[in-house]
Amino acid sequence: MINTLSAGIRELAANFYTKPRCEAEKEQDARTGKSKSKEISLAKARIAAAAAGLVPAKVFRQLLCQERRRSERSRKCFLLMLVRAKSAPEADRPALERVAGLLGAVIRETDILGWFETGVSAGVIFNELGGANLSAALESIEGKVLAAVPAVWKSAMQISFYAFPECLLNNSAPDPEIYPDLFELSGKKKTSLAIKRAIDVMGSALALIFLSPVLAVLALIIKLTSPGPVFFRQERLGHFQAPFVFLKFRSMYAATGEEIHKEFVRNFIAGRAEPRSDGDRKAVYKLTNDPRVTWIGKVMRRTSLDELPQFWNVFKGEMSLVGPRPPIRYEIEAYDVWHRRRLIEAKPGITGLWQVHGRSKTTFDEMVRLDLQYSKTRSPLLDLKILLQTPRAVFSGDGAY
């Protein structure tokens, strides 16, 4: 009964929206001009949108972000469907609202229908998919949607589907449609990021200039004490999982395998790693007494001097002075879904909250929570505080191996 009544309201609203204007309206428009015509069109659009049950764009995006965070923890998938006009989307708003009204008649009560971008694109969040196969669910939903939309509108509309968290698990860049809160920055955030970038450029340039004698001495020692290149180059994943070449001073013997580190990382991320102790030092979640490390490598790692070449990564814009540490590709293969937020919400950095408030003494989950705390509260002032605390953490060598 309720569905029949809702369908009747939608049909009435659609008919009202397309009903030919009466002579009185035409005469009134002739007297008041185009502004009055626009007001009437907007009023009708609002009525049609309300009849279709379209949630306002701001609320829809908030619900989308909420569903994404729920999915990160529950590991349950959801689908986002967007409907856009292929050309001149603003001009096709009436047709888009009618299509949205038809979608409202076929979706479930738990699904969310609303504007993704007001007057330009409508969206549906298909949540609570349960244990259904994602491909089968997508095929079923797509079939119902296409059956509900008349052929004359199908050719004029573009329908897109986005699956979460599957869009992250292939290690590709996240879809802006799934992360509207991160890709669409407010004026305040843009200013903060511009200041942060200015600090990064000036800070990294000054560091490379004033530390050049130290860099030269370390490069000479590395070259003279063991065969192999001076720098260790490795692919890491940065902001939005974008790959880049990560620089360090080589601290290990050349041509050593990665299996020891891979095994430790998998256990560390899964929470199976046991804290290790080296003599009188505190127990840490870190490889200690690694046979692959040279004597000068041990000195550099203990004092973090092997990280100095990363100022070049910062200067190029691949990293920041402050941010989460960039992972290796095989590391994120062991990540839980919510762990990946540390790569999405902030650019990787040389130092961060983890380095000054825990370092290798924390579990992996605790490290990720510190990274997410930074991304949530970051500001130029917080960056300066962390930068000022970093020398103490470096010279103490606490948690460094």
Secondary structure, 3 states (H helix, E strand, C coil): CHHHHHHHHHHHHHHHHHCCCCHHHHHHHHHHCHHHHHHHHHHHHHHHHHHHCCECHHHHHHHHHHHHHHHHHHCCCEEEEEEEECCCCCCCHHHHHHHHHHHHCCCCCCCEEEEEECCCEEEEEECCCCCCCHHHHHHHHHHHHHHHCCHHHHCCEEEEEEEECHHHHCCCCCCCCCCHHHHCCCHHHHHHHHHHHHHHHHHHHHHHHHCHHHHHHHHHHHHHHCCCCCEEEEEEECHHHCEEEEEEECCECCCCCCHHHHHHHHHHHHCCCCCECCCCCCCECCCCCCCCECHHHHHHHHHCHHHCCHHHHHHHCCCEEECCCCCEHHHHCCCCCHHHHHHHCCCCEEECHHHHCCHHHCCHHHHHHHHHHHHHHCCHHHHHHHHHHHHHHHHHCCCCC
